[in-house]
Amino acid sequence: MAYYRRMAGGIGGLPSFGPGDCFDHLPAGAGGGFVGRPIDRAAPVELPAAGVPGYIRLTGAGVGEPVDSPRRISEESRSPGAAERPLGVMGLMPRHERPRERLALHGAGALSAAELIGVLWGSGTRGHSAVDAAVDALRRHEGLVGLARAADGELEAVPGVGPVRAAQLSAAFELGRRVVTDWPQDRWTVRAPRDVGERLVPQMGYLEREELRVVLLNTRNVVLRQVTVYQGNVSSSLVRISELFRDAIRLSATGVILVHNHPSGDSTPSPDDLRLTAEALAAGRLLDIQLLDHLIVAGDGFVSLRDRGVAFDRNA
């Protein structure tokens, strides 16, 4: 084992190390005469498990190492151009099995949800990789959907996550929602209720509060825009019908489709839903803006009131 003796007089108050103070075992009396032979600096050095007062354990490169470091370091490993050995749990995996390398080779589709989150988060902590933290977060929130619905405070409570990683995850989920919303706006043509339902179910199916959106269409049933007009309790007694058509008038839309969600997970139309539809139909006819359908989204599915037999203005 190798030790290097601390000496006074270092720059800026740091300890200095003089020539000849490097030994393969502790000097006799821990400070008396020097006993032992100088070590070969080019040979790997096994660092002892416990420190010795007044001495710093030595690596093969002659650099002092903290007491708790378990590494074996040689002069060769410190040379320019030498490959760095990864530390931590991922460092024990073959390179071709690590998530980031697999993503580069095979694409994101080859990775599990936990691995994708691990790539997003980057490095882990000692003995606990970012993928391990992601697995724990997914387990606690019963999968990816539950994780997407979790508040930042709930995410921060997962060991190994914290506020920074919680913010990263929230931002990633929001980007995913916006991609679904925006792509491709210029080619989104509505020919049937499923054209709207399949696009908005991923965005609205698991919202924790009710939201009412209006999809605006031109004469060719191409979507001009979708706008959120209400958040909270969507009730016929609370919704102002004029708000449903405000943007349609401004953009000269000729048709609209109402879409709102049921956080309960039950897409069955309520009496309030039917009253709101009837009032919107009547208002649209006065404004010469056709109400084409009203979709109710819940969980992974939706219900079209047109398909349920409600008499709307014309076929979508």
Summary of the structure (lengths in Angstrom):
residues: 316
radius of gyration: 32.7
end to end distance: 81.8
largest distance: 105.1
contacts: 878
relative contact order: 0.07
helix: 38%
strand: 18%
